[in-house]
């Protein structure tokens, strides 16, 4: 039995499955993002100074205990810093360099790395340290 009315097709898009998928992806991203950090293990010196905000436009040069030098995630030799650093700074539009050196490194080696960074034309160099933990919190 037809009543004479034509049945119309629904032309609205059902967004509920799309929203469900996006929420699941958001949760997965929030859980996995902290695990995606990579880098080298560096035991930086501890100081009593207050924590500074590191500029997001800054470039981090890391030197580990075995004297490996990393610029963000790119490894290079100490002799290559002065040649390659200006190009890296220009491509990343960075203005400052933060030096993160292991505490067991000789002072002279750290200073030679700083001199190479200065040779590359960097005016602002920040030294990365960890805030010291009072003895009462160590127990």
N, CA, C and O atoms as CSV, one atom per row, in Angstrom:
chain,resi,resn,atom,element,x,y,z
A,1,UNK,N,N,0.827,-1.182,0.000
A,1,UNK,CA,C,0.000,0.000,0.000
A,1,UNK,C,C,0.867,1.239,0.000
A,1,UNK,O,O,1.647,1.462,0.926
A,2,UNK,N,N,0.742,1.980,-0.954
A,2,UNK,CA,C,1.446,3.252,-0.997
A,2,UNK,C,C,0.431,4.350,-0.776
A,2,UNK,O,O,-0.709,4.280,-1.236
A,3,UNK,N,N,0.867,5.342,-0.076
A,3,UNK,CA,C,-0.044,6.426,0.254
A,3,UNK,C,C,0.074,7.570,-0.725
A,3,UNK,O,O,-0.629,8.571,-0.586
A,4,UNK,N,N,0.904,7.455,-1.664
A,4,UNK,CA,C,1.051,8.495,-2.661
A,4,UNK,C,C,2.189,9.454,-2.342
A,4,UNK,O,O,2.509,10.320,-3.156
A,5,UNK,N,N,2.801,9.315,-1.175
A,5,UNK,CA,C,3.926,10.191,-0.826
A,5,UNK,C,C,5.234,9.530,-1.249
A,5,UNK,O,O,5.403,8.318,-1.121
A,6,UNK,N,N,6.117,10.317,-1.735
A,6,UNK,CA,C,7.432,9.807,-2.122
A,6,UNK,C,C,8.339,9.811,-0.899
A,6,UNK,O,O,8.337,10.757,-0.111
A,7,UNK,N,N,9.097,8.765,-0.757
A,7,UNK,CA,C,10.048,8.734,0.352
A,7,UNK,C,C,11.320,9.457,-0.078
A,7,UNK,O,O,11.828,9.248,-1.180
A,8,UNK,N,N,11.828,10.315,0.816
A,8,UNK,CA,C,13.014,11.101,0.496
A,8,UNK,C,C,14.234,10.462,1.157
A,8,UNK,O,O,14.155,9.930,2.264
A,9,UNK,N,N,15.318,10.525,0.478
A,9,UNK,CA,C,16.572,10.039,1.035
A,9,UNK,C,C,17.141,11.088,1.995
A,9,UNK,O,O,17.026,12.294,1.772
A,10,UNK,N,N,17.748,10.596,3.048
A,10,UNK,CA,C,18.350,11.510,4.012
A,10,UNK,C,C,19.699,11.976,3.464
A,10,UNK,O,O,20.553,11.153,3.133
A,11,UNK,N,N,19.892,13.280,3.367
A,11,UNK,CA,C,21.123,13.812,2.776
A,11,UNK,C,C,22.067,14.385,3.821
A,11,UNK,O,O,23.105,14.935,3.452
A,12,UNK,N,N,21.754,14.282,5.112
A,12,UNK,CA,C,22.626,14.774,6.170
A,12,UNK,C,C,23.761,13.774,6.418
A,12,UNK,O,O,23.581,12.561,6.312
A,13,UNK,N,N,24.910,14.312,6.744
A,13,UNK,CA,C,26.062,13.471,7.041
A,13,UNK,C,C,26.041,13.140,8.524
A,13,UNK,O,O,25.865,14.023,9.364
A,14,UNK,N,N,26.220,11.879,8.837
A,14,UNK,CA,C,26.278,11.450,10.225
A,14,UNK,C,C,27.712,11.628,10.716
A,14,UNK,O,O,28.601,10.887,10.295
A,15,UNK,N,N,27.953,12.609,11.611
A,15,UNK,CA,C,29.304,12.928,12.073
A,15,UNK,C,C,29.680,12.189,13.348
A,15,UNK,O,O,30.815,12.306,13.809
A,16,UNK,N,N,28.777,11.449,13.915
A,16,UNK,CA,C,29.064,10.755,15.176
A,16,UNK,C,C,30.248,9.795,15.053
A,16,UNK,O,O,31.126,9.829,15.915
A,17,UNK,N,N,30.317,8.938,14.025
A,17,UNK,CA,C,31.501,8.061,13.912
A,17,UNK,C,C,32.798,8.855,13.726
A,17,UNK,O,O,33.847,8.460,14.235
A,18,UNK,N,N,32.729,9.953,13.010
A,18,UNK,CA,C,33.907,10.783,12.799
A,18,UNK,C,C,34.395,11.353,14.134
A,18,UNK,O,O,35.594,11.321,14.414
A,19,UNK,N,N,33.504,11.862,14.943
A,19,UNK,CA,C,33.866,12.413,16.243
A,19,UNK,C,C,34.432,11.319,17.142
A,19,UNK,O,O,35.393,11.558,17.873
A,20,UNK,N,N,33.852,10.130,17.099
A,20,UNK,CA,C,34.356,9.019,17.908
A,20,UNK,C,C,35.791,8.673,17.536
A,20,UNK,O,O,36.636,8.480,18.410
A,21,UNK,N,N,36.059,8.595,16.253
A,21,UNK,CA,C,37.412,8.273,15.793
A,21,UNK,C,C,38.388,9.368,16.201
A,21,UNK,O,O,39.503,9.070,16.631
A,22,UNK,N,N,37.990,10.622,16.075
A,22,UNK,CA,C,38.879,11.724,16.434
A,22,UNK,C,C,39.183,11.732,17.934
A,22,UNK,O,O,40.311,12.025,18.331
A,23,UNK,N,N,38.210,11.421,18.753
A,23,UNK,CA,C,38.454,11.367,20.191
A,23,UNK,C,C,39.396,10.224,20.563
A,23,UNK,O,O,40.248,10.380,21.437
A,24,UNK,N,N,39.247,9.088,19.910
A,24,UNK,CA,C,40.150,7.968,20.159
A,24,UNK,C,C,41.577,8.338,19.744
A,24,UNK,O,O,42.530,8.038,20.464
A,25,UNK,N,N,41.725,8.984,18.591
A,25,UNK,CA,C,43.050,9.408,18.139
A,25,UNK,C,C,43.655,10.437,19.092
A,25,UNK,O,O,44.859,10.413,19.348
A,26,UNK,N,N,42.835,11.328,19.610
A,26,UNK,CA,C,43.318,12.315,20.565
A,26,UNK,C,C,43.842,11.652,21.836
A,26,UNK,O,O,44.896,12.032,22.346
A,27,UNK,N,N,43.126,10.683,22.338
A,27,UNK,CA,C,43.559,9.972,23.539
A,27,UNK,C,C,44.856,9.216,23.266
A,27,UNK,O,O,45.764,9.229,24.097
A,28,UNK,N,N,44.950,8.565,22.122
A,28,UNK,CA,C,46.175,7.834,21.771
A,28,UNK,C,C,47.354,8.800,21.680
A,28,UNK,O,O,48.444,8.495,22.165
A,29,UNK,N,N,47.146,9.951,21.066
A,29,UNK,CA,C,48.221,10.940,20.948
A,29,UNK,C,C,48.643,11.454,22.323
A,29,UNK,O,O,49.836,11.607,22.585
A,30,UNK,N,N,47.688,11.718,23.191
A,30,UNK,CA,C,48.014,12.229,24.522
A,30,UNK,C,C,48.801,11.209,25.340
A,30,UNK,O,O,49.649,11.584,26.150
A,31,UNK,N,N,48.528,9.938,25.134
A,31,UNK,CA,C,49.235,8.896,25.883
A,31,UNK,C,C,50.633,8.663,25.321
A,31,UNK,O,O,51.577,8.464,26.086
A,32,UNK,N,N,50.782,8.685,23.997
A,32,UNK,CA,C,52.073,8.349,23.392
A,32,UNK,C,C,53.020,9.532,23.243
A,32,UNK,O,O,54.223,9.315,23.093
A,33,UNK,N,N,52.544,10.765,23.276
A,33,UNK,CA,C,53.410,11.933,23.062
A,33,UNK,C,C,54.545,12.018,24.077
A,33,UNK,O,O,55.675,12.290,23.671
A,34,UNK,N,N,54.314,11.802,25.372
A,34,UNK,CA,C,55.454,11.880,26.295
A,34,UNK,C,C,56.507,10.804,26.061
A,34,UNK,O,O,57.657,10.984,26.462
A,35,UNK,N,N,56.155,9.705,25.434
A,35,UNK,CA,C,57.109,8.634,25.184
A,35,UNK,C,C,57.948,8.884,23.943
A,35,UNK,O,O,58.898,8.143,23.693
A,36,UNK,N,N,57.628,9.901,23.161
A,36,UNK,CA,C,58.317,10.151,21.901
A,36,UNK,C,C,59.568,10.995,22.061
A,36,UNK,O,O,60.252,11.246,21.068
A,37,UNK,N,N,59.895,11.439,23.252
A,37,UNK,CA,C,61.091,12.246,23.422
A,37,UNK,C,C,62.320,11.377,23.228
A,37,UNK,O,O,62.411,10.265,23.748
A,38,UNK,N,N,63.251,11.908,22.475
A,38,UNK,CA,C,64.475,11.163,22.230
A,38,UNK,C,C,65.652,12.064,22.553
A,38,UNK,O,O,65.495,13.279,22.675
A,39,UNK,N,N,66.782,11.495,22.685
A,39,UNK,CA,C,67.965,12.280,22.981
A,39,UNK,C,C,69.002,11.439,23.679
A,39,UNK,O,O,68.922,10.211,23.713
A,40,UNK,N,N,69.980,12.130,24.237
A,40,UNK,CA,C,71.069,11.466,24.915
A,40,UNK,C,C,70.918,11.677,26.406
A,40,UNK,O,O,70.323,12.660,26.848
A,41,UNK,N,N,71.460,10.746,27.180
A,41,UNK,CA,C,71.462,10.868,28.631
A,41,UNK,C,C,72.614,11.770,29.012
A,41,UNK,O,O,73.777,11.449,28.770
A,42,UNK,N,N,72.278,12.910,29.614
A,42,UNK,CA,C,73.285,13.869,30.032
A,42,UNK,C,C,73.033,14.209,31.489
A,42,UNK,O,O,71.932,14.614,31.861
A,43,UNK,N,N,74.052,14.043,32.303
A,43,UNK,CA,C,73.961,14.367,33.723
A,43,UNK,C,C,74.448,15.799,33.903
A,43,UNK,O,O,75.631,16.035,34.150
A,44,UNK,N,N,73.518,16.763,33.777
A,44,UNK,CA,C,73.901,18.172,33.833
A,44,UNK,C,C,74.156,18.590,35.277
A,44,UNK,O,O,73.603,18.002,36.206
A,45,UNK,N,N,74.997,19.608,35.463
A,45,UNK,CA,C,75.284,20.079,36.824
A,45,UNK,C,C,74.032,20.636,37.497
A,45,UNK,O,O,73.108,21.099,36.829
A,46,UNK,N,N,74.018,20.583,38.824
A,46,UNK,CA,C,72.908,21.137,39.585
A,46,UNK,C,C,73.323,22.466,40.184
A,46,UNK,O,O,74.449,22.627,40.657
A,47,UNK,N,N,72.389,23.428,40.159
A,47,UNK,CA,C,72.650,24.752,40.718
A,47,UNK,C,C,71.476,25.165,41.587
A,47,UNK,O,O,70.432,24.513,41.600
A,48,UNK,N,N,71.663,26.253,42.308
A,48,UNK,CA,C,70.591,26.756,43.161
A,48,UNK,C,C,69.814,27.877,42.500
A,48,UNK,O,O,68.953,28.486,43.135
A,49,UNK,N,N,70.098,28.161,41.246
A,49,UNK,CA,C,69.391,29.220,40.532
A,49,UNK,C,C,67.974,28.788,40.187
A,49,UNK,O,O,67.669,27.598,40.108
A,50,UNK,N,N,67.113,29.786,39.983
A,50,UNK,CA,C,65.739,29.494,39.615
A,50,UNK,C,C,65.678,29.030,38.166
A,50,UNK,O,O,66.561,29.318,37.359
A,51,UNK,N,N,64.614,28.306,37.866
A,51,UNK,CA,C,64.419,27.769,36.521
A,51,UNK,C,C,64.090,28.906,35.556
A,51,UNK,O,O,63.268,29.773,35.855
A,52,UNK,N,N,64.749,28.887,34.387
A,52,UNK,CA,C,64.480,29.864,33.335
A,52,UNK,C,C,63.657,29.204,32.242
A,52,UNK,O,O,63.720,27.990,32.047
A,53,UNK,N,N,62.897,30.006,31.541
A,53,UNK,CA,C,62.164,29.497,30.395
A,53,UNK,C,C,63.103,29.465,29.201
A,53,UNK,O,O,63.754,30.458,28.876
A,54,UNK,N,N,63.162,28.309,28.555
A,54,UNK,CA,C,63.996,28.175,27.362
A,54,UNK,C,C,63.170,28.637,26.170
A,54,UNK,O,O,62.035,28.202,25.973
A,55,UNK,N,N,63.758,29.518,25.386
A,55,UNK,CA,C,63.082,30.068,24.222
A,55,UNK,C,C,62.812,28.957,23.215
A,55,UNK,O,O,63.685,28.134,22.939
A,56,UNK,N,N,61.609,28.939,22.673
A,56,UNK,CA,C,61.253,27.893,21.721
A,56,UNK,C,C,62.028,28.040,20.413
A,56,UNK,O,O,62.127,27.082,19.646
A,57,UNK,N,N,62.582,29.231,20.146
A,57,UNK,CA,C,63.375,29.432,18.939
A,57,UNK,C,C,64.839,29.089,19.163
A,57,UNK,O,O,65.657,29.224,18.253
A,58,UNK,N,N,65.171,28.649,20.364
A,58,UNK,CA,C,66.549,28.322,20.676
A,58,UNK,C,C,66.927,26.935,20.184
A,58,UNK,O,O,66.068,26.074,19.989
A,59,UNK,N,N,68.201,26.735,19.991
A,59,UNK,CA,C,68.749,25.471,19.526
A,59,UNK,C,C,69.539,24.851,20.679
A,59,UNK,O,O,70.312,25.545,21.340
A,60,UNK,N,N,69.353,23.554,20.926
A,60,UNK,CA,C,70.018,22.888,22.043
A,60,UNK,C,C,71.200,22.080,21.518
A,60,UNK,O,O,71.037,21.192,20.682
A,61,UNK,N,N,72.398,22.402,22.022
A,61,UNK,CA,C,73.609,21.650,21.710
A,61,UNK,C,C,73.913,20.805,22.945
A,61,UNK,O,O,74.148,21.344,24.027
A,62,UNK,N,N,73.909,19.480,22.785
A,62,UNK,CA,C,74.093,18.561,23.900
A,62,UNK,C,C,75.433,17.846,23.762
A,62,UNK,O,O,75.778,17.351,22.689
A,63,UNK,N,N,76.184,17.798,24.864
A,63,UNK,CA,C,77.461,17.081,24.897
A,63,UNK,C,C,77.364,16.056,26.025
A,63,UNK,O,O,77.189,16.422,27.187
A,64,UNK,N,N,77.479,14.762,25.676
A,64,UNK,CA,C,77.354,13.732,26.711
A,64,UNK,C,C,78.733,13.382,27.284
A,64,UNK,O,O,79.746,13.957,26.885
A,65,UNK,N,N,78.756,12.440,28.217
A,65,UNK,CA,C,79.986,12.083,28.933
A,65,UNK,C,C,81.052,11.509,28.010
A,65,UNK,O,O,82.242,11.623,28.306
A,66,UNK,N,N,80.654,10.895,26.896
A,66,UNK,CA,C,81.633,10.344,25.960
A,66,UNK,C,C,82.018,11.342,24.865
A,66,UNK,O,O,82.592,10.966,23.843
A,67,UNK,N,N,81.691,12.628,25.094
A,67,UNK,CA,C,82.056,13.743,24.209
A,67,UNK,C,C,81.355,13.707,22.855
A,67,UNK,O,O,81.840,14.295,21.889
A,68,UNK,N,N,80.231,13.027,22.782
A,68,UNK,CA,C,79.425,13.091,21.559
A,68,UNK,C,C,78.643,14.392,21.577
A,68,UNK,O,O,78.077,14.763,22.605
A,69,UNK,N,N,78.606,15.081,20.458
A,69,UNK,CA,C,77.920,16.368,20.360
A,69,UNK,C,C,76.694,16.203,19.469
A,69,UNK,O,O,76.784,15.704,18.348
A,70,UNK,N,N,75.545,16.634,19.993
A,70,UNK,CA,C,74.289,16.558,19.252
A,70,UNK,C,C,73.704,17.955,19.158
A,70,UNK,O,O,73.658,18.687,20.146
A,71,UNK,N,N,73.263,18.314,17.981
A,71,UNK,CA,C,72.493,19.538,17.806
A,71,UNK,C,C,71.079,19.071,17.530
A,71,UNK,O,O,70.774,18.547,16.458
A,72,UNK,N,N,70.214,19.272,18.529
A,72,UNK,CA,C,68.887,18.660,18.591
A,72,UNK,C,C,69.064,17.154,18.432
A,72,UNK,O,O,69.530,16.519,19.377
A,73,UNK,N,N,68.726,16.546,17.308
A,73,UNK,CA,C,68.887,15.101,17.130
A,73,UNK,C,C,69.965,14.753,16.103
A,73,UNK,O,O,70.048,13.606,15.663
A,74,UNK,N,N,70.790,15.726,15.718
A,74,UNK,CA,C,71.794,15.524,14.691
A,74,UNK,C,C,73.178,15.474,15.340
A,74,UNK,O,O,73.581,16.427,16.007
A,75,UNK,N,N,73.912,14.368,15.150
A,75,UNK,CA,C,75.229,14.210,15.761
A,75,UNK,C,C,76.318,14.714,14.830
A,75,UNK,O,O,76.282,14.477,13.623
A,76,UNK,N,N,77.302,15.425,15.418
A,76,UNK,CA,C,78.453,15.875,14.643
A,76,UNK,C,C,79.672,15.981,15.538
A,76,UNK,O,O,79.565,15.897,16.762
A,77,UNK,N,N,80.833,16.167,14.924
A,77,UNK,CA,C,82.090,16.280,15.659
A,77,UNK,C,C,82.291,17.722,16.113
A,77,UNK,O,O,81.675,18.646,15.583
A,78,UNK,N,N,83.171,17.898,17.112
A,78,UNK,CA,C,83.450,19.242,17.630
A,78,UNK,C,C,84.055,20.137,16.558
A,78,UNK,O,O,83.836,21.349,16.561
A,79,UNK,N,N,84.814,19.547,15.644
A,79,UNK,CA,C,85.447,20.338,14.580
A,79,UNK,C,C,84.440,20.829,13.536
A,79,UNK,O,O,84.746,21.739,12.766
A,80,UNK,N,N,83.256,20.241,13.504
A,80,UNK,CA,C,82.243,20.608,12.508
A,80,UNK,C,C,81.275,21.677,12.993
A,80,UNK,O,O,80.478,22.186,12.205
A,81,UNK,N,N,81.330,22.026,14.272
A,81,UNK,CA,C,80.343,22.960,14.823
A,81,UNK,C,C,80.406,24.316,14.130
A,81,UNK,O,O,79.379,24.834,13.691
A,82,UNK,N,N,81.589,24.891,14.027
A,82,UNK,CA,C,81.725,26.233,13.462
A,82,UNK,C,C,81.267,26.290,12.011
A,82,UNK,O,O,80.762,27.320,11.566
A,83,UNK,N,N,81.436,25.190,11.260
A,83,UNK,CA,C,81.041,25.180,9.856
A,83,UNK,C,C,79.545,24.943,9.660
A,83,UNK,O,O,78.914,25.597,8.830
A,84,UNK,N,N,78.983,24.018,10.418
A,84,UNK,CA,C,77.592,23.602,10.184
A,84,UNK,C,C,76.555,24.374,10.987
A,84,UNK,O,O,75.407,24.492,10.559
A,85,UNK,N,N,76.942,24.899,12.143
A,85,UNK,CA,C,75.969,25.554,13.011
A,85,UNK,C,C,75.294,26.768,12.365
A,85,UNK,O,O,74.084,26.921,12.533
A,86,UNK,N,N,76.004,27.643,11.635
A,86,UNK,CA,C,75.299,28.777,11.011
A,86,UNK,C,C,74.186,28.347,10.053
A,86,UNK,O,O,73.126,28.970,10.001
A,87,UNK,N,N,74.437,27.279,9.298
A,87,UNK,CA,C,73.414,26.791,8.362
A,87,UNK,C,C,72.209,26.228,9.111
A,87,UNK,O,O,71.063,26.428,8.706
A,88,UNK,N,N,72.482,25.521,10.208
A,88,UNK,CA,C,71.393,24.945,11.004
A,88,UNK,C,C,70.578,26.058,11.656
A,88,UNK,O,O,69.348,26.003,11.673
A,89,UNK,N,N,71.263,27.068,12.192
A,89,UNK,CA,C,70.560,28.193,12.815
A,89,UNK,C,C,69.695,28.931,11.805
A,89,UNK,O,O,68.575,29.338,12.111
A,90,UNK,N,N,70.222,29.099,10.602
A,90,UNK,CA,C,69.469,29.800,9.563
A,90,UNK,C,C,68.249,29.001,9.122
A,90,UNK,O,O,67.175,29.568,8.917
A,91,UNK,N,N,68.407,27.697,8.975
A,91,UNK,CA,C,67.280,26.876,8.515
A,91,UNK,C,C,66.194,26.758,9.579
A,91,UNK,O,O,65.015,26.632,9.251
A,92,UNK,N,N,66.589,26.799,10.861
A,92,UNK,CA,C,65.605,26.672,11.940
A,92,UNK,C,C,65.132,28.031,12.446
A,92,UNK,O,O,64.263,28.100,13.316
A,93,UNK,N,N,65.697,29.110,11.909
A,93,UNK,CA,C,65.346,30.471,12.325
A,93,UNK,C,C,65.558,30.635,13.836
A,93,UNK,O,O,64.738,31.245,14.523
A,94,UNK,N,N,66.655,30.091,14.336
A,94,UNK,CA,C,66.966,30.144,15.765
A,94,UNK,C,C,67.885,31.327,16.040
A,94,UNK,O,O,68.711,31.703,15.209
A,95,UNK,N,N,67.720,31.903,17.227
A,95,UNK,CA,C,68.534,33.050,17.603
A,95,UNK,C,C,69.479,32.736,18.752
A,95,UNK,O,O,70.550,33.332,18.859
A,96,UNK,N,N,69.088,31.805,19.610
A,96,UNK,CA,C,69.896,31.471,20.778
A,96,UNK,C,C,70.308,30.009,20.738
A,96,UNK,O,O,69.644,29.173,20.125
A,97,UNK,N,N,71.424,29.717,21.406
A,97,UNK,CA,C,71.903,28.345,21.533
A,97,UNK,C,C,72.001,28.028,23.013
A,97,UNK,O,O,72.537,28.816,23.792
A,98,UNK,N,N,71.480,26.866,23.397
A,98,UNK,CA,C,71.568,26.398,24.770
A,98,UNK,C,C,72.522,25.216,24.808
A,98,UNK,O,O,72.323,24.228,24.100
A,99,UNK,N,N,73.560,25.315,25.633
A,99,UNK,CA,C,74.561,24.262,25.743
A,99,UNK,C,C,74.232,23.396,26.958
A,99,UNK,O,O,74.154,23.883,28.086
A,100,UNK,N,N,74.042,22.112,26.705
A,100,UNK,CA,C,73.709,21.150,27.756
A,100,UNK,C,C,74.863,20.146,27.800
A,100,UNK,O,O,74.945,19.241,26.970
A,101,UNK,N,N,75.760,20.324,28.790
A,101,UNK,CA,C,76.960,19.498,28.872
A,101,UNK,C,C,76.928,18.643,30.127
A,101,UNK,O,O,76.437,19.067,31.173
A,102,UNK,N,N,77.458,17.433,30.007
A,102,UNK,CA,C,77.527,16.516,31.143
A,102,UNK,C,C,78.494,17.063,32.188
A,102,UNK,O,O,79.511,17.671,31.852
A,103,UNK,N,N,78.167,16.840,33.454
A,103,UNK,CA,C,78.987,17.380,34.540
A,103,UNK,C,C,80.361,16.725,34.633
A,103,UNK,O,O,81.273,17.312,35.214
A,104,UNK,N,N,80.535,15.525,34.077
A,104,UNK,CA,C,81.820,14.832,34.178
A,104,UNK,C,C,82.822,15.271,33.113
A,104,UNK,O,O,83.978,14.848,33.141
A,105,UNK,N,N,82.393,16.109,32.182
A,105,UNK,CA,C,83.295,16.578,31.129
A,105,UNK,C,C,84.317,17.565,31.694
A,105,UNK,O,O,84.000,18.339,32.597
A,106,UNK,N,N,85.543,17.538,31.164
A,106,UNK,CA,C,86.533,18.529,31.589
A,106,UNK,C,C,86.091,19.941,31.181
A,106,UNK,O,O,85.497,20.144,30.122
A,107,UNK,N,N,86.391,20.883,32.033
A,107,UNK,CA,C,86.022,22.278,31.795
A,107,UNK,C,C,86.577,22.768,30.454
A,107,UNK,O,O,85.894,23.488,29.726
A,108,UNK,N,N,87.794,22.385,30.134
A,108,UNK,CA,C,88.424,22.827,28.889
A,108,UNK,C,C,87.673,22.360,27.655
A,108,UNK,O,O,87.567,23.103,26.678
A,109,UNK,N,N,87.152,21.145,27.683
A,109,UNK,CA,C,86.415,20.641,26.528
A,109,UNK,C,C,85.111,21.419,26.333
A,109,UNK,O,O,84.745,21.763,25.209
A,110,UNK,N,N,84.417,21.690,27.436
A,110,UNK,CA,C,83.172,22.458,27.347
A,110,UNK,C,C,83.454,23.861,26.808
A,110,UNK,O,O,82.692,24.386,25.996
A,111,UNK,N,N,84.547,24.462,27.262
A,111,UNK,CA,C,84.907,25.792,26.780
A,111,UNK,C,C,85.285,25.771,25.301
A,111,UNK,O,O,85.009,26.732,24.584
A,112,UNK,N,N,85.910,24.690,24.834
A,112,UNK,CA,C,86.238,24.610,23.407
A,112,UNK,C,C,84.968,24.475,22.564
A,112,UNK,O,O,84.895,25.013,21.460
A,113,UNK,N,N,83.977,23.762,23.080
A,113,UNK,CA,C,82.692,23.670,22.373
A,113,UNK,C,C,82.026,25.043,22.345
A,113,UNK,O,O,81.469,25.444,21.323
A,114,UNK,N,N,82.083,25.767,23.472
A,114,UNK,CA,C,81.509,27.115,23.510
A,114,UNK,C,C,82.229,28.041,22.536
A,114,UNK,O,O,81.595,28.872,21.886
A,115,UNK,N,N,83.542,27.903,22.431
A,115,UNK,CA,C,84.306,28.736,21.496
A,115,UNK,C,C,83.898,28.433,20.057
A,115,UNK,O,O,83.804,29.344,19.236
A,116,UNK,N,N,83.656,27.160,19.747
A,116,UNK,CA,C,83.215,26.797,18.400
A,116,UNK,C,C,81.837,27.380,18.106
A,116,UNK,O,O,81.562,27.807,16.985
A,117,UNK,N,N,80.976,27.395,19.116
A,117,UNK,CA,C,79.641,27.983,18.933
A,117,UNK,C,C,79.767,29.486,18.683
A,117,UNK,O,O,79.070,30.040,17.833
A,118,UNK,N,N,80.653,30.133,19.422
A,118,UNK,CA,C,80.882,31.571,19.213
A,118,UNK,C,C,81.477,31.834,17.827
A,118,UNK,O,O,81.126,32.824,17.186
A,119,UNK,N,N,82.381,30.952,17.356
A,119,UNK,CA,C,82.951,31.085,16.011
A,119,UNK,C,C,81.879,31.031,14.945
A,119,UNK,O,O,82.015,31.638,13.883
A,120,UNK,N,N,80.817,30.306,15.228
A,120,UNK,CA,C,79.722,30.182,14.266
A,120,UNK,C,C,78.880,31.447,14.206
A,120,UNK,O,O,77.963,31.543,13.391
A,121,UNK,N,N,79.184,32.422,15.066
A,121,UNK,CA,C,78.468,33.691,15.020
A,121,UNK,C,C,77.330,33.811,16.018
A,121,UNK,O,O,76.507,34.719,15.904
A,122,UNK,N,N,77.265,32.919,16.988
A,122,UNK,CA,C,76.197,32.953,17.985
A,122,UNK,C,C,76.583,33.940,19.079
A,122,UNK,O,O,77.663,33.844,19.663
A,123,UNK,N,N,75.690,34.889,19.352
A,123,UNK,CA,C,75.939,35.883,20.388
A,123,UNK,C,C,75.387,35.443,21.736
A,123,UNK,O,O,75.979,35.738,22.773
A,124,UNK,N,N,74.265,34.743,21.731
A,124,UNK,CA,C,73.605,34.348,22.982
A,124,UNK,C,C,73.745,32.843,23.183
A,124,UNK,O,O,73.204,32.045,22.417
A,125,UNK,N,N,74.486,32.470,24.236
A,125,UNK,CA,C,74.649,31.061,24.592
A,125,UNK,C,C,74.155,30.892,26.028
A,125,UNK,O,O,74.607,31.590,26.936
A,126,UNK,N,N,73.235,29.968,26.219
A,126,UNK,CA,C,72.735,29.670,27.555
A,126,UNK,C,C,73.261,28.324,28.010
A,126,UNK,O,O,73.372,27.386,27.221
A,127,UNK,N,N,73.585,28.240,29.296
A,127,UNK,CA,C,74.056,26.982,29.876
A,127,UNK,C,C,72.886,26.313,30.590
A,127,UNK,O,O,72.243,26.930,31.440
A,128,UNK,N,N,72.608,25.056,30.249
A,128,UNK,CA,C,71.494,24.321,30.835
A,128,UNK,C,C,71.987,23.579,32.073
A,128,UNK,O,O,72.975,22.847,32.020
A,129,UNK,N,N,71.281,23.780,33.197
A,129,UNK,CA,C,71.592,23.074,34.439
A,129,UNK,C,C,70.289,22.552,35.033
A,129,UNK,O,O,69.202,22.895,34.569
A,130,UNK,N,N,70.409,21.737,36.045
A,130,UNK,CA,C,69.250,21.219,36.775
A,130,UNK,C,C,69.187,21.922,38.122
A,130,UNK,O,O,70.226,22.201,38.720
A,131,UNK,N,N,67.982,22.212,38.610
A,131,UNK,CA,C,67.906,22.778,39.962
A,131,UNK,C,C,68.335,21.739,40.990
A,131,UNK,O,O,67.987,20.563,40.877
A,132,UNK,N,N,69.089,22.175,41.989
A,132,UNK,CA,C,69.568,21.233,42.998
A,132,UNK,C,C,68.438,20.836,43.923
A,132,UNK,O,O,67.527,21.620,44.189
A,133,UNK,N,N,68.509,19.598,44.415
A,133,UNK,CA,C,67.510,19.058,45.325
A,133,UNK,C,C,68.069,19.144,46.740
A,133,UNK,O,O,69.164,18.644,46.998
A,134,UNK,N,N,67.329,19.778,47.675
A,134,UNK,CA,C,67.830,19.849,49.055
A,134,UNK,C,C,68.028,18.432,49.634
A,134,UNK,O,O,67.356,17.482,49.232
A,135,UNK,N,N,68.967,18.319,50.586
A,135,UNK,CA,C,69.299,17.017,51.188
A,135,UNK,C,C,68.114,16.356,51.858
A,135,UNK,O,O,68.051,15.128,51.907
A,136,UNK,N,N,67.179,17.122,52.370
A,136,UNK,CA,C,66.021,16.529,53.049
A,136,UNK,C,C,65.107,15.788,52.069
A,136,UNK,O,O,64.397,14.865,52.467
A,137,UNK,N,N,65.120,16.185,50.789
A,137,UNK,CA,C,64.292,15.527,49.793
A,137,UNK,C,C,64.968,14.294,49.208
A,137,UNK,O,O,64.299,13.463,48.594
A,138,UNK,N,N,66.268,14.156,49.385
A,138,UNK,CA,C,66.985,13.000,48.847
A,138,UNK,C,C,66.714,11.726,49.641
A,138,UNK,O,O,66.923,10.630,49.119
A,139,UNK,N,N,66.261,11.837,50.872
A,139,UNK,CA,C,66.085,10.667,51.747
A,139,UNK,C,C,64.801,10.000,51.529
A,139,UNK,O,O,64.504,9.002,52.186
